[in-house]
Amino acid sequence: MSSQSKTAQQPVSGKNADKVFKGVAYACGILILVVLAAVALFLLFRAWPLIGGDQKANSATISNFTGGKASSFWGYVGPLLFGTVLISALALLISFFVSVGIALFISHYAPKKLATALSYVVDLLAAIPSVIYGLWGGLVLVPAIYPFWNWVAKYLGWIPIFAGPAANPSRTVATVSVVLAVMILPIITSMSRDIFLQTPRLQEEAALALGATKWEMVKLAVLPFGKSGVVSASMLGLGRALGETMAVLMVTGNAAVVPHSLLEPVRTIPATIAAELGEAPAGGAHYEALFMLGCILFLLTLLLSIAVEMISARRPKTM
């Protein structure tokens, strides 16, 4: 009887455990939403006086702390938003194809031992703090890359985006984009590699059995399967670039103007917040403007995260 009673009690304990686990999972999900809402409300609360206050007084204060370069908030934030999006997009453009190529080499071309070693290296690079990339960019890349940008300005200056003269030191849009590209490259590579490795083996073998070459098999089976996942990885890398602070602050020229060439200095929203928040008097228009910048960056990254989730939801299922 004792053994039968224990057997009868097991389903009840299992149901109780399932209820507890479900409750904990729901609580964690709600906690994430509460934290997200709290961050958004905090930023909005700090920036609200700028939105609902005396616009003339705020404009005068903004003109004062920008040295007359901006007479309104949008005149102040416009170049910063443009610079943030520009260098992030350029970094993604530089790193995307290199990342996909490395991921394909690791997953389908490299010998097993070499692929394992490269995977470790990629994962290690993804874990390096951004300040290290900033130190490398500011102390090594900036002085070393000036002759190249000068050559580009001299021979390709007829192209508007390469119009010279190249800034010296080369704390420019192009240099910052290269640093961010190096930073997000291992992130995109690592995620793309894992996605390519999940390609159903039957699809690969079917393509090879039909006479496809290795590259044709990759093009017909691997890339279509991993397309949405690679796009999601790219968007996450873009999000990392959009929110990067220290590396950009240590490399960029911090010129809060709209650059007319990739060889001119630039400034971004995260770098501006980090550089100016300590000097802005609490409660003033400058202080509120920086929190409004935080609201804009928060909204930008939130929209990007939603886009990533929508793309990931379209990922094909394995057989």
Helices and strands as residue ranges (DSSP letters): H 2-52, H 55-65, H 73-104, I 105-109, H 112-127, H 130-136, I 137-141, H 142-156, G 160-162, H 173-197, H 201-209, H 214-217, I 218-222, H 223-243, H 246-251, H 269-276, H 285-313
